[in-house]
């Protein structure tokens, strides 16, 4: 009988522990998320101003080149359709 009482006491302790293991509230989780994000952003190696300007110019040049190719293809396709339709 003593063993059953010990087991019953142990089960009650486990139930109390489970109740106290509730997940933290919204604000606690949001605060932890922001702290984690801040620590991760400190690890990032940000580009220099010169690198940023250089990369921006490369992107702008590529956009212009691709735009010209798409425009030329559009003109060629338009003329081909006009020839096929006889207009």
N, C-alpha and C positions, 0 to 999 in steps of 0.2 A: 504494500500500500504506500510505503514511503517513496518508492520509485515513481509511482503514478503521480503523487503530489509534486515531486521534483520536476517531472515532465510537464505538468500543468503550469507550474510557475515559469518554466523555461518558455513554454508556448506563449504565455502572457507577456513575457519580456520581449519576445520576437515580434508580437503584434504591436507593442508600444514602439519598438525600433522602426517598424515599417511605417507607422503613422508619422514619425519624426523625419522620415526619409522623403517627405514630399518635395517635389521639384520647386526651385525658387520662383518667386513671383516675376511678373513681366518686367518690372523696372530693374530688378536684380539681374535678370538675363540680358536686358538691353544694355545695362551698364557694363557687364562683362564683355558683351560683344564689342562695344566701343573701345574698351581698354585693349582687347585683343587686336582690333583693327589698328589702333594707334601704334601698338608695338610692331605689327607687321609692316606698317608704312615707314617706320624708322629703318627697317632693313632694306628698303628699296634704294637702288642706286639711281638717282634721278639724273637725266641728261643735262649737260651744260646748255647755256643759252645758245652758243655757237652750234652745237649738235642739233638743237631744236630748230633753229633757223634753217640749217642745211637740210634736215629731213623734210621740213615744210616745203622748201623750194623744190626738192626732188618730187614730192607728191604732186605739187601744182604742175610741174613739167609733165609728169606722167598723165595727169588728167587731161591736159591740153593735147598731148599726142594721141591718146585714145579717143578723145573727142573729134579730132581731125579725121582719124581713120573711120570712125562711125559715120561722120558726115560724108566722107567720100564714098563709103559703101552705100549710103542712103541715096546719093545722087546717081551712082551707077545702077542701083536697083530700080530707081524711078525711071531712068531712061530706058532700061531694058523692058520694063512693063509697058511704057508708052510705045515702044517699037512693036511689041507683041500684040498690043491692042489696036495698033494702027492709028493712033491719034497724033 
